[in-house]
Amino acid sequence: MKNEVQPVTLGGLPLAVEAINKDPALLPGKRLAFKAFDVGPKTGVYRVQPIRFMTQMRDENIAAFIGPDEGCISEALLSSAWNIPMISFKCSDSMVSNKEIFHTFARTLAPASKVSKSVISLLSAFHWQKFAIVVSSKPIWGAEVARAIQEQAEAENFTITHFREIPDYIPIEKTLLKMQKIIDETYTTTRIYVFIGEHIAMVDFVRCMQNRQLLQNGDYIIISVDDEIYDSKRRVNIMERNYLDPYIRKEKRKSLDKNSFRSVIKISMTYPLNPHIRELCSKIKEYARKYPFLVPYHQRVFDNISVPIYGLHLYDSVMIYAKAITDLLQIGADIYDGRLVMSRIFNHSYHSIQGFDVHIDGNGDAEGNYTVITLQNDGNNVNLVNSLVRMSMQPVGYFVYNKLSTIPEFRYIKANRHIQWLKGRPPLAEPLCGFRGELCRMRKLDWRYLTSGSFFGFFLIVAAVFLIK
């Protein structure tokens, strides 16, 4: 069930099916097949087309639904009513975590509440109790993440100074003017910005901050939350996205100062540890070009784009379903019983194609693995002489859960490799005297104390004169 997910992502489905059918340990005596259908764009809360297609699929005796992407409440409710498993690779709706209703639904994408806890953890680690939220309308999950951060912040007694939205983000002059207006209206009462949106939108936000000369001395920080996994080994230019937006790359007058990105902290999903991940991603792109998806191919575009994390989540969704069915086949159980299938998925861990284990909790939600990435000295780039040029975005921290708190703890990966603050220390969430100097205003003078003080001073002077004589 595909919707507005980036088309190249879809190659993860046939790749997983092929791997399952080639593995003699999975689905013994059976063969897995799939049928794809497009549920169309999400234009509102309720959609008729996916319900129509799901009904058609049920009548054809399908065993499970993989998807949909983005919104999934109605679809998850329907699959639960039919007792058919549904495993989504992108849906972030928090409501479907309620297993009293959505008892046949699971997802390999961590819901918005997971990353929100990592954001709060980072803010807490550096005593940033006041911050602003800026969220882009694209991707659609941004609003869900923003709400989760807002709710978590309020629960932890944080203060949100501003909450602003960027509607219909497109990298054009009109959008930049909207961003610039948001900054102009908020920068005097904000030092910490949490930006939720695509990486290219964050780049434009940094550009607007730079236009205001706010990123020169380290007083401001941008915490960026997006769904892009940054590969630190690629050493790519973080200041631009080279595909599909050549007009941005060519505009020299809008060039960015790399030093500005020392004030950017990215919270990104952990880069896969699988040593063969690049080959697998190439295969995902290759399969996306084939039937039934037939994604239009352009060599330059395909060479430059990376496979979104959802392509890997999609692969995992199919794989954990196959493993759950295999377990049931071994004990002779009913593989068409959705609740029974989910009993082999809930509260279980699986080894992801990404190269690490992922736990799916009792709500059917995958736990997220997040990494903190900042601009660091790149020791491997020995041919470059300028120190700033030799810097690249590198992982510096991660998050650890413990049983005593629902908020994870931020930790540095290496004790000698910290965030390289422009001022040598983290900026303050609020100036010492407050945003408007209200915390350092002088008390009104009491003329009684002023008169008596003057008289006492005069008395000391006279006494000193007599002593000298």
Secondary structure by P-SEA (a helix, b strand, c coil): ccccccccccaaaaaaaaaaaacccccccbbbbbbbbbcccccccccaaaaaaaaaaaaaccccccccccccaaaaaaaaaacbbbbbcccccccccccccccccccccccaaaaaaaaaaaaaaaccccbbbbbbccccaaaaaaaaaaaaaaaaccccccccccccccccaaaaaaaaaaaaacccccccccccccaaaaaaaaaaaaaacccccccbbbbccccccccccccccccccccccccccccccccccccccccbbbbccccccccaaaaaaaaaaaaaacccccccccaaaaacccccaaaaaaaaaaaaaaaaaaaaaaaccccccaaaaaaacccccccccccbbbbbccccbbbbbbbbbcccccccccccccccccccccccccccccccccbbbbbbccccccccccccbbbbccccccccccccccccccaaaaaaaaaaaaaaaaaaaaaac
